[in-house]
């Protein structure tokens, strides 16, 4: 490996080290980038289901109906791409959601041209056994705190299908406001996708959220 190759690898290593030091903690949960050995546990949660049987898919079709082995491969590639193809102008970070050190779901924060727009998007899924217990709200609040308090963002944005009532209720609970809708195709049928946004001035950080390790990675975002 030449000097240039060594530098690229060193930069990758240092970026990865910085990302893996970031951790968010709520009253009951911890959020961090899953390590390789934790990905299989997260893949099992996904394989066990994130929605009741027979419901239309609220998330990407790739998150449904796969084996633990298939999910493990998909999640590892998703996480590794986030770190080793990092681009300040177009990035995403997947954080595993852990309850008593056991994975229960995944949240993702992403942005295009963040240094200019100061806006970020969010997505999440929680395993079926952990739904309707407030874990999704806690995890989403931690992600919002990462964006607003950690990165000093201007606004958050998210979309949800019009029949995804649980997610829409969660967003309204967090004071997201309606920002338009448009038609999308899902399973061969038309469905409206609702756009929601949360401006910085409406964000109220819960008192029990703590963010560690962001200072060492801050220059990767701004």
C-alpha atoms as a printed R data frame, in Angstrom:
    type eleno elety resid chain resno       x       y      z
1   ATOM     1    CA   UNK     A     1   0.000   0.000  0.000
2   ATOM     2    CA   UNK     A     2   1.410   3.381 -1.025
3   ATOM     3    CA   UNK     A     3   1.420   6.528  1.046
4   ATOM     4    CA   UNK     A     4  -1.797   7.786 -0.578
5   ATOM     5    CA   UNK     A     5  -3.524   4.479  0.106
6   ATOM     6    CA   UNK     A     6  -2.300   4.531  3.680
7   ATOM     7    CA   UNK     A     7  -3.698   8.031  4.151
8   ATOM     8    CA   UNK     A     8  -7.111   7.040  2.742
9   ATOM     9    CA   UNK     A     9  -7.259   4.006  5.020
10  ATOM    10    CA   UNK     A    10  -6.144   6.099  8.008
11  ATOM    11    CA   UNK     A    11  -8.849   8.686  7.271
12  ATOM    12    CA   UNK     A    12 -11.462   5.917  7.055
13  ATOM    13    CA   UNK     A    13 -10.256   4.454 10.342
14  ATOM    14    CA   UNK     A    14 -10.361   7.783 12.146
15  ATOM    15    CA   UNK     A    15 -13.828   8.618 10.782
16  ATOM    16    CA   UNK     A    16 -15.139   5.214 11.836
17  ATOM    17    CA   UNK     A    17 -13.600   5.591 15.274
18  ATOM    18    CA   UNK     A    18 -15.287   8.983 15.688
19  ATOM    19    CA   UNK     A    19 -18.682   7.691 14.572
20  ATOM    20    CA   UNK     A    20 -18.573   4.705 16.904
21  ATOM    21    CA   UNK     A    21 -17.903   6.995 19.868
22  ATOM    22    CA   UNK     A    22 -21.256   8.760 19.412
23  ATOM    23    CA   UNK     A    23 -23.913   7.529 21.814
24  ATOM    24    CA   UNK     A    24 -27.280   8.911 22.841
25  ATOM    25    CA   UNK     A    25 -29.008   7.927 26.035
26  ATOM    26    CA   UNK     A    26 -32.617   8.422 27.089
27  ATOM    27    CA   UNK     A    27 -34.392   7.351 30.249
28  ATOM    28    CA   UNK     A    28 -34.606   3.739 29.041
29  ATOM    29    CA   UNK     A    29 -32.664   3.470 25.786
30  ATOM    30    CA   UNK     A    30 -29.217   3.806 24.270
31  ATOM    31    CA   UNK     A    31 -28.651   4.675 20.622
32  ATOM    32    CA   UNK     A    32 -25.361   4.027 18.848
33  ATOM    33    CA   UNK     A    33 -24.028   2.731 15.541
34  ATOM    34    CA   UNK     A    34 -24.257  -1.071 15.807
35  ATOM    35    CA   UNK     A    35 -20.979  -2.931 15.883
36  ATOM    36    CA   UNK     A    36 -20.519  -5.959 13.624
37  ATOM    37    CA   UNK     A    37 -21.277  -8.394 16.417
38  ATOM    38    CA   UNK     A    38 -24.531  -6.576 17.202
39  ATOM    39    CA   UNK     A    39 -25.857  -6.570 13.653
40  ATOM    40    CA   UNK     A    40 -27.127 -10.155 13.758
41  ATOM    41    CA   UNK     A    41 -29.246  -9.363 16.824
42  ATOM    42    CA   UNK     A    42 -30.701  -6.356 15.053
43  ATOM    43    CA   UNK     A    43 -31.329  -8.492 11.963
44  ATOM    44    CA   UNK     A    44 -33.295 -10.984 14.065
45  ATOM    45    CA   UNK     A    45 -35.527  -8.203 15.411
46  ATOM    46    CA   UNK     A    46 -36.196  -7.181 11.827
47  ATOM    47    CA   UNK     A    47 -36.857 -10.768 10.715
48  ATOM    48    CA   UNK     A    48 -39.292 -11.282 13.602
49  ATOM    49    CA   UNK     A    49 -41.371  -8.420 12.210
50  ATOM    50    CA   UNK     A    50 -41.920  -4.686 12.408
51  ATOM    51    CA   UNK     A    51 -45.613  -4.789 11.436
52  ATOM    52    CA   UNK     A    52 -48.568  -7.097 11.946
53  ATOM    53    CA   UNK     A    53 -49.151  -9.674  9.215
54  ATOM    54    CA   UNK     A    54 -51.476  -8.504  6.470
55  ATOM    55    CA   UNK     A    55 -50.823  -4.798  6.898
56  ATOM    56    CA   UNK     A    56 -49.573  -2.754  3.930
57  ATOM    57    CA   UNK     A    57 -45.868  -1.993  4.153
58  ATOM    58    CA   UNK     A    58 -45.150   1.339  5.826
59  ATOM    59    CA   UNK     A    59 -41.401   1.017  5.244
60  ATOM    60    CA   UNK     A    60 -39.177  -0.021  2.335
61  ATOM    61    CA   UNK     A    61 -40.124  -3.465  0.989
62  ATOM    62    CA   UNK     A    62 -36.540  -4.653  1.597
63  ATOM    63    CA   UNK     A    63 -37.239  -4.620  5.346
64  ATOM    64    CA   UNK     A    64 -39.848  -7.369  5.129
65  ATOM    65    CA   UNK     A    65 -39.802 -11.127  4.717
66  ATOM    66    CA   UNK     A    66 -36.076 -11.776  4.795
67  ATOM    67    CA   UNK     A    67 -34.110 -14.282  6.879
68  ATOM    68    CA   UNK     A    68 -31.758 -13.273  9.677
69  ATOM    69    CA   UNK     A    69 -28.816 -14.021  7.402
70  ATOM    70    CA   UNK     A    70 -30.181 -11.850  4.598
71  ATOM    71    CA   UNK     A    71 -31.003  -9.012  6.990
72  ATOM    72    CA   UNK     A    72 -27.550  -9.214  8.550
73  ATOM    73    CA   UNK     A    73 -25.931  -8.758  5.146
74  ATOM    74    CA   UNK     A    74 -28.236  -5.850  4.232
75  ATOM    75    CA   UNK     A    75 -27.702  -4.075  7.560
76  ATOM    76    CA   UNK     A    76 -23.926  -4.504  7.512
77  ATOM    77    CA   UNK     A    77 -23.735  -3.059  4.013
78  ATOM    78    CA   UNK     A    78 -26.014  -0.172  5.003
79  ATOM    79    CA   UNK     A    79 -23.929   0.669  8.084
80  ATOM    80    CA   UNK     A    80 -20.556   0.274  6.356
81  ATOM    81    CA   UNK     A    81 -21.661   2.442  3.448
82  ATOM    82    CA   UNK     A    82 -22.744   5.166  5.865
83  ATOM    83    CA   UNK     A    83 -19.273   5.273  7.415
84  ATOM    84    CA   UNK     A    84 -16.835   4.421  4.636
85  ATOM    85    CA   UNK     A    85 -18.569   6.407  1.897
86  ATOM    86    CA   UNK     A    86 -19.108   9.413  4.146
87  ATOM    87    CA   UNK     A    87 -19.787  12.639  2.270
88  ATOM    88    CA   UNK     A    88 -20.426  15.853  4.137
89  ATOM    89    CA   UNK     A    89 -22.793  16.954  1.364
90  ATOM    90    CA   UNK     A    90 -24.944  13.806  1.369
91  ATOM    91    CA   UNK     A    91 -24.899  11.581  4.438
92  ATOM    92    CA   UNK     A    92 -26.890   9.220  6.610
93  ATOM    93    CA   UNK     A    93 -26.194   7.603  9.977
94  ATOM    94    CA   UNK     A    94 -28.028   4.524 11.246
95  ATOM    95    CA   UNK     A    95 -28.253   4.235 15.025
96  ATOM    96    CA   UNK     A    96 -29.264   0.977 16.663
97  ATOM    97    CA   UNK     A    97 -31.815   1.342 19.461
98  ATOM    98    CA   UNK     A    98 -30.854  -0.716 22.521
99  ATOM    99    CA   UNK     A    99 -32.914  -1.621 25.583
100 ATOM   100    CA   UNK     A   100 -30.787  -3.159 28.360
101 ATOM   101    CA   UNK     A   101 -28.089  -3.682 25.697
102 ATOM   102    CA   UNK     A   102 -30.496  -5.677 23.510
103 ATOM   103    CA   UNK     A   103 -31.326  -4.261 20.045
104 ATOM   104    CA   UNK     A   104 -34.985  -3.383 19.491
105 ATOM   105    CA   UNK     A   105 -34.900  -1.199 16.369
106 ATOM   106    CA   UNK     A   106 -33.055   1.237 14.141
107 ATOM   107    CA   UNK     A   107 -33.321   4.991 13.571
108 ATOM   108    CA   UNK     A   108 -31.614   6.907 10.781
109 ATOM   109    CA   UNK     A   109 -30.759  10.579 10.421
110 ATOM   110    CA   UNK     A   110 -29.808  11.898  6.978
111 ATOM   111    CA   UNK     A   111 -29.205  15.153  5.136
112 ATOM   112    CA   UNK     A   112 -28.218  16.700  1.820
113 ATOM   113    CA   UNK     A   113 -25.987  19.801  1.890
114 ATOM   114    CA   UNK     A   114 -26.352  20.116  5.654
115 ATOM   115    CA   UNK     A   115 -23.697  22.881  6.045
116 ATOM   116    CA   UNK     A   116 -25.944  25.053  3.866
117 ATOM   117    CA   UNK     A   117 -29.509  23.888  4.530
118 ATOM   118    CA   UNK     A   118 -29.164  22.923  8.214
119 ATOM   119    CA   UNK     A   119 -32.054  20.508  7.647
120 ATOM   120    CA   UNK     A   120 -32.204  16.779  8.347
121 ATOM   121    CA   UNK     A   121 -34.533  13.872  7.722
122 ATOM   122    CA   UNK     A   122 -35.445  10.959  9.980
123 ATOM   123    CA   UNK     A   123 -36.728   7.415  9.688
124 ATOM   124    CA   UNK     A   124 -37.210   4.607 12.186
125 ATOM   125    CA   UNK     A   125 -38.480   1.112 12.810
126 ATOM   126    CA   UNK     A   126 -39.075  -0.756 16.068
127 ATOM   127    CA   UNK     A   127 -39.605  -4.505 16.512
128 ATOM   128    CA   UNK     A   128 -43.202  -5.616 17.070
129 ATOM   129    CA   UNK     A   129 -42.747  -6.781 20.700
130 ATOM   130    CA   UNK     A   130 -41.460  -3.301 21.645
131 ATOM   131    CA   UNK     A   131 -44.152  -1.213 20.000
132 ATOM   132    CA   UNK     A   132 -46.865   0.705 21.891
133 ATOM   133    CA   UNK     A   133 -44.545   1.144 24.881
134 ATOM   134    CA   UNK     A   134 -43.151   4.588 24.100
135 ATOM   135    CA   UNK     A   135 -39.787   3.333 22.847
136 ATOM   136    CA   UNK     A   136 -40.355   4.747 19.364
137 ATOM   137    CA   UNK     A   137 -41.095   8.181 20.803
138 ATOM   138    CA   UNK     A   138 -38.004   8.049 23.038
139 ATOM   139    CA   UNK     A   139 -35.750   6.984 20.173
140 ATOM   140    CA   UNK     A   140 -37.164   9.661 17.872
141 ATOM   141    CA   UNK     A   141 -36.671  12.332 20.528
142 ATOM   142    CA   UNK     A   142 -33.033  11.275 20.879
143 ATOM   143    CA   UNK     A   143 -32.552  11.555 17.119
144 ATOM   144    CA   UNK     A   144 -34.125  15.010 17.098
145 ATOM   145    CA   UNK     A   145 -31.869  16.054 19.964
146 ATOM   146    CA   UNK     A   146 -28.872  14.877 17.948
147 ATOM   147    CA   UNK     A   147 -29.950  17.107 15.060
148 ATOM   148    CA   UNK     A   148 -31.178  20.178 16.909
149 ATOM   149    CA   UNK     A   149 -28.970  20.250 19.989
150 ATOM   150    CA   UNK     A   150 -25.917  18.404 18.669
151 ATOM   151    CA   UNK     A   151 -25.718  19.753 15.116
152 ATOM   152    CA   UNK     A   152 -27.663  23.017 15.679
153 ATOM   153    CA   UNK     A   153 -30.013  22.231 12.801
154 ATOM   154    CA   UNK     A   154 -32.698  24.549 11.423
155 ATOM   155    CA   UNK     A   155 -35.453  21.970 10.856
156 ATOM   156    CA   UNK     A   156 -36.307  18.277 10.736
157 ATOM   157    CA   UNK     A   157 -38.455  16.645  8.096
158 ATOM   158    CA   UNK     A   158 -40.056  13.240  7.649
159 ATOM   159    CA   UNK     A   159 -42.665  11.492  5.532
160 ATOM   160    CA   UNK     A   160 -45.281   8.858  6.321
161 ATOM   161    CA   UNK     A   161 -47.973   7.128  4.319
162 ATOM   162    CA   UNK     A   162 -51.440   8.512  5.018
163 ATOM   163    CA   UNK     A   163 -52.564   5.165  6.486
164 ATOM   164    CA   UNK     A   164 -49.556   4.901  8.818
165 ATOM   165    CA   UNK     A   165 -51.596   6.215 11.741
166 ATOM   166    CA   UNK     A   166 -49.143   5.260 14.556
167 ATOM   167    CA   UNK     A   167 -46.282   7.188 12.938
168 ATOM   168    CA   UNK     A   168 -48.446  10.195 12.138
169 ATOM   169    CA   UNK     A   169 -49.661  10.304 15.745
170 ATOM   170    CA   UNK     A   170 -46.074  10.101 16.992
171 ATOM   171    CA   UNK     A   171 -45.055  12.991 14.724
172 ATOM   172    CA   UNK     A   172 -47.970  15.124 15.861
173 ATOM   173    CA   UNK     A   173 -47.071  14.332 19.472
174 ATOM   174    CA   UNK     A   174 -43.591  15.682 18.770
175 ATOM   175    CA   UNK     A   175 -45.186  18.823 17.242
176 ATOM   176    CA   UNK     A   176 -44.318  18.151 13.618
177 ATOM   177    CA   UNK     A   177 -46.568  20.168 11.325
178 ATOM   178    CA   UNK     A   178 -48.150  19.192  8.014
179 ATOM   179    CA   UNK     A   179 -46.040  20.277  5.046
180 ATOM   180    CA   UNK     A   180 -47.917  18.929  2.031
181 ATOM   181    CA   UNK     A   181 -48.565  15.537  0.452
182 ATOM   182    CA   UNK     A   182 -48.235  13.759 -2.874
183 ATOM   183    CA   UNK     A   183 -49.259  10.518 -4.514
184 ATOM   184    CA   UNK     A   184 -46.930   7.510 -4.516
185 ATOM   185    CA   UNK     A   185 -47.163   3.941 -5.751
186 ATOM   186    CA   UNK     A   186 -47.250   1.142 -3.190
187 ATOM   187    CA   UNK     A   187 -47.972  -2.451 -4.100
188 ATOM   188    CA   UNK     A   188 -49.499  -1.454 -7.407
189 ATOM   189    CA   UNK     A   189 -51.862   1.079 -5.837
190 ATOM   190    CA   UNK     A   190 -51.760   4.848 -5.319
191 ATOM   191    CA   UNK     A   191 -51.238   6.083 -1.751
192 ATOM   192    CA   UNK     A   192 -50.667   9.574 -0.387
193 ATOM   193    CA   UNK     A   193 -47.389  10.327  1.331
194 ATOM   194    CA   UNK     A   194 -47.696  13.030  3.958
195 ATOM   195    CA   UNK     A   195 -44.772  15.400  4.495
196 ATOM   196    CA   UNK     A   196 -44.160  16.689  8.022
197 ATOM   197    CA   UNK     A   197 -41.625  19.198  9.332
198 ATOM   198    CA   UNK     A   198 -40.456  20.395 12.718
199 ATOM   199    CA   UNK     A   199 -38.891  23.882 12.816
200 ATOM   200    CA   UNK     A   200 -36.207  24.504 15.395
201 ATOM   201    CA   UNK     A   201 -38.341  26.978 17.344
202 ATOM   202    CA   UNK     A   202 -40.902  24.243 18.121
203 ATOM   203    CA   UNK     A   203 -38.317  21.750 19.384
204 ATOM   204    CA   UNK     A   204 -38.357  21.183 23.126
205 ATOM   205    CA   UNK     A   205 -35.597  18.876 24.286
206 ATOM   206    CA   UNK     A   206 -36.611  16.389 26.999
207 ATOM   207    CA   UNK     A   207 -34.481  16.716 30.111
208 ATOM   208    CA   UNK     A   208 -33.385  13.070 30.157
209 ATOM   209    CA   UNK     A   209 -31.509  12.905 26.829
210 ATOM   210    CA   UNK     A   210 -27.721  12.838 26.832
211 ATOM   211    CA   UNK     A   211 -25.378  12.861 23.817
212 ATOM   212    CA   UNK     A   212 -21.787  11.669 24.164
213 ATOM   213    CA   UNK     A   213 -18.929  11.598 21.679
214 ATOM   214    CA   UNK     A   214 -20.260  14.093 19.152
215 ATOM   215    CA   UNK     A   215 -17.531  16.678 19.799
216 ATOM   216    CA   UNK     A   216 -14.877  14.365 18.313
217 ATOM   217    CA   UNK     A   217 -16.948  13.947 15.101
218 ATOM   218    CA   UNK     A   218 -18.417  17.457 14.754
219 ATOM   219    CA   UNK     A   219 -16.098  18.513 11.908
220 ATOM   220    CA   UNK     A   220 -17.468  15.650  9.793
221 ATOM   221    CA   UNK     A   221 -20.843  17.413  9.583
222 ATOM   222    CA   UNK     A   222 -20.091  21.133  9.346
